[in-house]
Amino acid sequence: MTGGARAVIRKLSLSDFDSTLRVINDAAQAYKGVIPDDLWKEPYMSSEELRHKIDSGVEFYGWFEK
């Protein structure tokens, strides 16, 4: 970061759900071919799977530049 830009890491909220899902699946594409074939699927994570993770207590955090 340069020029006085600030960044924060914060816990993601339900309003971030669609963005979180998009980032997870976009990032997974970068690892296609590295993620074992028996674990790979498209989309890598469905909205139902993400919802289940959140409901099970998994917390997601994101990097935000201000």
WODAUR-V960523 format. One record per run of one state. SS is the DSSP state (hx for helix, st for strand, lp for the rest). FROM is the first residue (numbers start at 1). TO is the last residue. If there is no record, write none. Layout:
BEGIN
ss & from & to
SS & FROM & TO
SS & FROM & TO
END
This chain:
BEGIN
ss & from & to
lp & 1 & 6
st & 7 & 11
lp & 12 & 13
hx & 14 & 30
lp & 31 & 31
st & 32 & 32
lp & 33 & 34
st & 35 & 35
lp & 36 & 46
hx & 47 & 55
lp & 56 & 60
st & 61 & 65
lp & 66 & 66
END
